[in-house]
Amino acid sequence: MRATSCFLLALFAATGASAEPYAYVPNEKGASVSVIDTTSDTVVRQFPIGERPRGIAGGSGRLYLTDGKSNSLLIVDSAAGKLERRVKVGDSPEGVSLSPDGKLLAVAVEDDNVVTLLSAPAAKELARIKVHGKNPEHAVFSPDSRWLYVSAEDAEQVDVIDVAARRQVASIPVGLRPRGIGFLADGSRAYVACELADKVYAIDVATHKVLAEIPAGKYPNGVAIHPDGKRVYISNGRDGTVMAIDVASNTVSGTVAVGKRPWNMALTPDGGKLYVANGRSNSVSVIDTGRFEKTGDIAVGELPWGVSIR
């Protein structure tokens, strides 16, 4: 068995460049990461990592995962699936994001009500920034890396951090329990899913003000934005659906059924496929965004939290 595992690892490493991109799925309860080949939509490997892996980001051959049990950020060699090191970031870290310029990491630390800012790839702590919202879940960089938008489970606002100043400079009133956040590629607008309001809020980034309130399904959660800037995808946790929002009109243009408790999502770089982590189905649903149809479900580990595609 060990020889077979070593052979598969070597084969994966040797063929990885030609098979990219891969979808990496942290399984929170399974303490593992499932790796999906986005060409064949099959799991090509699964490796153990941490004790409770949740948030995930990736770049330059590394994965960055928050571990809710050890209160750490895990830095992982994505090709080998091996832990390089762990860095303490605070009590109960959840979402992590890598700045578009690849220089910074932001970790939302729930129990401390802070965002921990670190250098990338060294993961040296630069600042611990207090936010107003309690239990922050996501801290997402704007495309120009100027702002961090922060959502919190016990809040009715999105907190805005000035990255250069290392402090919160504004709060944007939204619905109860903001969750997923996504920015249009041009940085003009952000979309925020508010779980207990059953709404999505479109925000003008220049003014940090709400432009539109869009009715969603039950418990909207994850947000993914198509690279062409024309569509926003929202997962509705209680409904078990993903809906598409037309950016031009800020109206819902379609809905697709997926698995149970869909959570965080990611798109392939060309925007052709959307991968949806279904927390209660232990699966990832694949959606063809051109036809806006589900093409299949992929079994992964227990309680998948999200997806990062590299």
Buried (B, 14 or more C-beta within 10 A) or exposed (E): EEEEEEEEBEEBEEEBEEEEBBBBBBBBBBBBBBBBBBEEBEBBBBBBBBEBBBBBBBBEEBBBBBBBEBBBBBBBEBBBBEBEEBBEBBEBBBBBBBBBEEEBBBBBBBBBBBBBBBEBBEBEBEBBBEBBBEBBBBBBBBBBBBBBBBBBBEBBBBBBBBBEEEEBEBBBEBBBBBBBBBBBEEBBBBBBBBBBBBBBBBBBBEEBEBBBBBEBBEBBBBBBBBBEBBBBBBBBBBBBBBBBBBBEEBEBBBBBEBBEBBBBBBBBEEBBBBBBBBBBBBBBBBBBBEEBEBEEBBEBBEBBBBBBBB
